[in-house]
Amino acid sequence: MLALQKQRAVVNGVLRAATRQRNELVAGATAQPVYVRTSHLRFLVERWQQHFGAENAEELCNWDNRPAPLRARINRPKIESKTLVQVYPDWRQLPDNPDFVEFDTLPAAALASGHCYIQDPAQRLPASF
């Protein structure tokens, strides 16, 4: 239970009302402008619409809202990259950066064993200069 005891009746009432009014709520949300539906700045979406057209601007907003890929840096003192790929065969080593791997689900076992740690390759760039 996430709500406090004295707040549960109100929360449940709001959720029941939202369930009853689901179609109207979805229709209202769908009727909102692209910048509201996709949580982007209005001026930015308008600029994209001017340059790329309405359909492409909306597609760009949807692309921008996708979650970032899950990537991890190989902990080389703990495991070699060749061994890591054998132990975790569903991982993909990044071709342009062999110290990093990409995967689809969070690697709890690899994190617990210290074989890798979550890091985006871009975070490594400032240290390389």
Buried (B, 14 or more C-beta within 10 A) or exposed (E): EEEEEEEEEEEEEEEEEEEEEEEEEEEEEEEEEBBEBBEBEEEBBBEBBEEEEEEEBBEBBEEEEEEEEBBBBBBEEBBEBEEBBEEBEEBBBEEEEEBBBEBEEEBEEBBEEEBBEEBBBEEEEEEEE
